[in-house]
């Protein structure tokens, strides 16, 4: 679960990192709030679009199991982990 949250956070922060890189390449201060005030909403929206696209991409191309899932259970005193059969 932490991996999914981390990947989502990284996807959200990509537009901000690209904008900060562009500010540095144009020899402007990336730490000046004046440069961040106008494009902030656009950066937030583009980060949310990246997250939504990743959900769509993951839903379309994720591995599918066509077998039946058997949940974990106890059998003759032994623990049998869940699996697809």
N, C-alpha and C positions, 0 to 999 in steps of 0.2 A: 504494500500500500504506500509505503514511503517512496518507493521508486516511481510510482505513478504520479504522486504529488510533486516530486522533484522534477520529473520530465515536463509536467504541465507548467510548473513555475519557470523552467528554462525556456519553454516555448513562448510564454508570456513576456519574458524579459528580452528576447531577441530583438524586437524593434527598438527598444531603449538602448541596447548595446550598439546597434548599427547607427542610431542617431548620434550617440556619444562619439563613436568613431568618426562619423562625418564631421562633427564639430571640431574634433582634434585635427583632422586633415585640412580643414579650412582655417586652421590657426585661431580658433575661437575657444574660449574657456568652456569646457564641458561642465564645470561646477557653478557656472553663473546661472541663477534661476531665471534670468531674463530670457535666455535662449530656450528654456524648457516650457515657458508658460503657454505659448501659442500652440505648439504641436502636441501638447500633453494628451488631449482627448483623442487625437488621431493615433498616437502611439498606443494608447490603451485599447482603442477599437481594433487596431491591427493585431495586437497581441491576443485579443479575444477571438478574432477571426482565425489566427493560427491554431489556437486551441480547438476551435470548432472543426477546422479542417483535419486536424490530427484525429479527432473522434470519428469523423466520417471515414477517413482513410483506414483507421483501425477497424471500424465496423465492416468495411467492404473487403479488406484483404487479410483479416485475422484468420488464423488456422481454425478450421471447423472440425468438430468431432461428430461423426455420424453414428457412432456407437452409443450404447446406453451407459449412463454413469451409474456405478454401484457405489454408494457411500461407504465410508469406513464403518466397520462393524467388528464384533467379537465373534469368533467361531471356535468352538471347543477350547475356550480359554485363551486363544491367541488373537492378537490384534491384527486385523486384515485392513491395510490402508485402502482408501478409495481409489477406484480405477475405472477406466472405460472398457467395456466388454462387448 
